[in-house]
């Protein structure tokens, strides 16, 4: 990771700059120094006491990260929307799992990203910030290393990482614009399904109808929280399951996966603090679903 020092930070020691400006914890700094990483200024290795000057290039090289047993690099095509030293934004197609599990030990987005890192000599593991279900398509935010992941995870908790989805639901929701505020938890007796339950976690979904056709409605959905299967569970709960979502009551006669696509992603960059905004066009299978029969 390379950072150009501005005049604002002229005369600052590296240690102070890392802690105060970049929000590095003392633990992370110690891990970099003693765990196999390096801190350099203008390609020369330096200590935390080194004084920075305007125009200096500060390089932080993170130590190699431990990877889980299923985190095996596998070459696969990745639709990379944006990439820099701290973050990776991907456009995930439907049908691919995000992270390896007992049922899907390979062929996941994580496996592909690790191969991408390996190709470019990056010693990182997979840090997903906004995860998508297997059959949900669209934009995914991935942090490249532990530091950017910690910042973005906190930002997500604070609500400054926002996502918008296209969803096609069965029927015609009323009202046309509203909020579903119902807690979600695991369904008793199932390791997969979620349900609205009084003992669940707070879950808030905002929606607005975009277009209605016979039997279906296209809605734009924004998440205030990010519970597992949140959009699918909420719309099923109010009587309008997603088309193709047979797990939660949707029919599969028109589409063979839940009609859900993350089309918009916004966040503040963990290093520059600049606002980042990305969009992804609606996939063809959802577009075809909206055509008259």
C-alpha positions in Angstrom: 0.0 0.0 0.0 1.5 3.3 -1.1 0.5 6.7 0.3 1.7 10.2 -0.8 2.4 12.5 2.2 0.8 15.9 1.8 2.0 19.2 3.3 -0.6 18.9 6.0 1.4 16.1 7.5 4.8 17.6 7.1 6.9 16.8 10.2 4.7 14.0 11.5 6.3 10.8 12.7 5.3 7.6 10.9 3.9 6.0 14.1 1.6 9.0 14.8 0.5 9.2 11.2 -0.4 5.5 11.1 -2.4 5.7 14.4 -4.1 9.1 14.0 -4.6 9.5 10.3 -5.0 6.0 9.1 -6.6 4.6 12.3 -4.1 1.7 12.6 -4.4 0.0 16.0 -1.2 -0.4 18.0 -1.7 -4.2 17.7 -1.8 -4.0 13.9 1.3 -1.8 13.8 3.1 -4.3 16.0 2.0 -7.1 13.8 3.4 -5.3 10.7 6.7 -4.7 12.3 7.2 -8.1 14.0 5.1 -10.3 11.7 6.9 -10.1 8.5 5.7 -6.8 7.1 7.7 -3.6 6.4 7.3 0.2 6.5 9.3 2.1 3.9 9.7 5.8 2.9 10.7 6.4 -0.6 11.7 2.7 -0.9 13.9 2.8 2.2 13.0 0.8 5.3 12.2 3.0 8.3 11.2 2.9 11.9 8.1 4.5 13.5 10.1 7.5 14.6 11.0 8.5 11.0 9.8 12.1 10.3 7.6 12.4 7.2 7.9 15.2 4.6 5.5 16.4 1.9 5.9 14.4 -1.2 7.3 11.3 0.6 5.9 7.9 -0.6 5.0 5.9 2.5 4.8 2.2 1.8 3.2 -0.2 4.2 3.7 -3.9 3.4 1.4 -6.1 5.4 2.6 -9.5 6.6 1.3 -12.6 4.8 -2.2 -13.6 6.1 -3.2 -17.0 7.3 -5.7 -18.7 5.0 -8.4 -21.2 6.0 -8.1 -24.8 4.9 -10.7 -24.2 2.1 -9.2 -21.0 1.0 -7.4 -22.5 -2.1 -6.6 -20.2 -5.1 -8.5 -21.3 -8.2 -8.2 -19.5 -11.5 -11.6 -18.3 -12.8 -12.9 -15.3 -14.7 -13.7 -12.3 -12.4 -15.7 -9.3 -13.5 -13.6 -6.7 -11.6 -15.5 -3.3 -11.6 -12.8 -1.5 -9.5 -9.5 -2.3 -7.8 -6.8 -0.5 -5.8 -4.5 -1.2 -2.9 -7.3 -1.4 -0.3 -10.5 -2.6 -2.0 -11.9 -4.8 -4.7 -15.4 -4.4 -6.2 -16.7 -7.3 -8.2 -19.8 -8.0 -10.3 -20.9 -11.5 -9.2 -23.0 -13.6 -11.5 -25.9 -15.7 -10.2 -25.0 -19.3 -9.4 -21.7 -18.8 -7.7 -21.1 -19.0 -3.9 -19.3 -16.2 -2.2 -17.3 -18.2 0.4 -16.4 -21.9 0.7 -18.5 -24.1 2.9 -19.1 -27.7 3.6 -21.4 -28.0 0.7 -19.4 -25.8 -1.7 -15.7 -26.3 -0.9 -14.4 -24.9 -4.2 -15.4 -22.8 -7.2 -16.4 -19.8 -5.0 -15.7 -16.1 -5.4 -13.2 -16.4 -2.6 -11.2 -19.1 -4.4 -11.1 -16.9 -7.5 -10.1 -13.8 -5.7 -7.2 -15.7 -3.9 -5.9 -16.8 -7.4 -6.1 -13.1 -8.5 -4.1 -12.1 -5.4 -1.6 -14.9 -6.0 -1.1 -13.8 -9.6 -0.2 -10.3 -8.5 1.9 -11.3 -5.5 -0.5 -10.1 -2.9 -0.2 -12.0 0.5 -3.8 -11.5 1.5 -6.7 -13.8 2.3 -10.4 -13.1 1.5 -12.2 -10.3 3.4 -15.7 -9.9 2.2 -17.6 -6.8 3.3 -20.9 -7.2 1.4 -21.7 -10.8 0.8 -24.3 -12.1 -1.7 -26.3 -15.3 -1.7 -25.4 -17.9 -4.3 -28.3 -17.1 -6.6 -28.1 -13.3 -6.1 -26.2 -11.3 -8.7 -24.6 -7.9 -8.6 -22.0 -5.8 -6.9 -19.8 -7.2 -4.0 -17.4 -5.2 -1.9 -14.2 -6.9 -0.8 -11.5 -5.5 1.5 -8.0 -6.5 0.5 -6.4 -6.6 3.9 -7.2 -6.7 7.6 -6.9 -2.9 8.0 -9.3 -1.9 5.2 -11.6 -4.7 6.3 -11.8 -3.4 9.9 -12.6 0.1 8.7 -15.2 -1.0 6.2 -16.8 -3.4 8.6 -17.2 -0.5 11.1 -18.6 1.7 8.4 -21.1 -1.0 7.6 -22.3 -1.1 11.2 -22.6 2.7 11.1 -24.7 2.6 8.0 -22.2 4.3 5.6 -21.9 1.3 3.3 -25.1 1.3 1.3 -26.5 -1.1 -1.3 -29.5 -0.9 -3.6 -31.1 -4.0 -5.2 -33.5 -4.7 -8.0 -36.0 -7.4 -6.9 -39.0 -8.8 -8.9 -41.7 -9.9 -6.5 -44.9 -11.8 -7.1 -48.0 -9.7 -7.0 -48.3 -5.9 -6.5 -47.1 -4.6 -3.1 -49.1 -2.0 -1.2 -48.2 0.6 -0.3 -46.0 1.4 -3.4 -43.3 2.8 -1.2 -42.6 1.6 2.4 -40.4 0.1 5.0 -40.4 -3.4 6.4 -39.1 -3.4 10.0 -39.3 -6.9 11.3 -36.6 -8.9 13.2 -35.1 -11.9 11.5 -33.6 -15.1 13.0 -33.0 -18.7 12.1 -36.0 -20.8 11.4 -36.3 -23.6 14.0 -35.2 -27.0 12.6 -33.3 -25.5 9.7 -29.7 -24.5 9.2 -30.5 -22.5 6.0 -33.8 -20.8 6.3 -34.5 -17.5 8.2 -37.8 -16.2 9.4 -39.4 -13.2 11.0 -39.3 -13.9 14.7 -39.6 -11.8 17.9 -36.3 -13.1 19.1 -34.4 -12.3 15.9 -32.0 -9.4 15.1 -33.2 -6.0 14.0 -33.8 -6.0 10.2 -35.0 -2.9 8.2 -35.8 -3.0 4.5 -36.9 0.1 2.5 -38.5 -0.4 -0.9 -40.2 1.5 -3.7 -42.2 0.1 -6.7 -40.6 0.9 -10.0 -42.7 -1.0 -12.5 -45.7 -3.3 -12.4 -46.6 -6.0 -15.0 -49.2 -8.7 -14.9 -48.5 -10.9 -11.8 -45.1 -9.3 -10.9 -43.6 -6.0 -9.7 -40.1 -4.6 -10.0 -39.0 -2.9 -6.8 -36.0 -0.9 -5.8 -34.8 -2.1 -2.4 -32.3 -0.4 0.0 -31.0 -2.2 3.1 -30.6 -0.4 6.4 -29.4 -3.6 8.0 -27.7 -6.7 6.4 -29.3 -9.9 7.8 -28.9 -13.2 6.0 -31.7 -13.6 3.3 -33.2 -10.3 4.6 -34.9 -9.1 1.4 -36.2 -12.6 0.6 -37.6 -13.1 4.1 -39.1 -9.7 4.4 -41.0 -9.8 1.1 -42.2 -13.3 1.7 -43.4 -12.2 5.1 -45.6 -9.4 3.7 -47.0 -11.8 1.1 -45.0 -10.9 -2.0 -42.2 -13.5 -2.3 -39.4 -13.0 -4.9 -40.0 -14.6 -8.2 -37.9 -17.8 -8.5 -37.3 -18.0 -4.7 -38.8 -21.4 -4.0 -37.2 -21.5 -0.5 -39.5 -18.7 0.6 -42.6 -19.3 -1.5 -41.7 -18.0 -4.9 -42.6 -19.8 -8.2 -39.9 -21.0 -10.6 -41.9 -21.1 -13.7 -40.4 -17.9 -15.1 -37.0 -17.8 -13.6 -34.9 -20.5 -11.9 -33.3 -18.3 -9.2 -34.4 -15.6 -6.9 -34.9 -12.4 -9.0 -32.5 -10.3 -6.9 -29.6 -8.1 -8.2 -27.4 -5.7 -6.3 -27.3 -2.8 -8.8 -25.8 0.0 -6.7 -23.0 0.1 -4.1 -21.8 3.2 -2.2 -19.1 3.6 0.5 -16.3 5.9 1.7 -12.9 4.7 0.7 -11.0 3.4 3.8 -7.8 5.4 2.9 -8.8 8.5 0.9 -12.2 8.9 2.5 -13.5 9.8 -0.9 -17.1 8.7 -1.7 -17.2 5.7 -4.0 -20.3 4.9 -6.2 -20.7 1.9 -8.5 -23.6 0.6 -10.5 -24.3 -2.7 -12.3 -26.9 -3.1 -15.1 -29.8 -5.5 -14.6 -29.0 -9.0 -15.8 -30.8 -10.5 -18.8 -32.7 -13.2 -16.9 -34.4 -10.5 -14.7 -35.0 -8.2 -17.7 -36.7 -11.1 -19.6 -38.9 -11.8 -16.5 -40.3 -8.2 -16.9 -41.3 -8.8 -20.5 -45.0 -9.6 -21.2 -45.7 -13.3 -21.6 
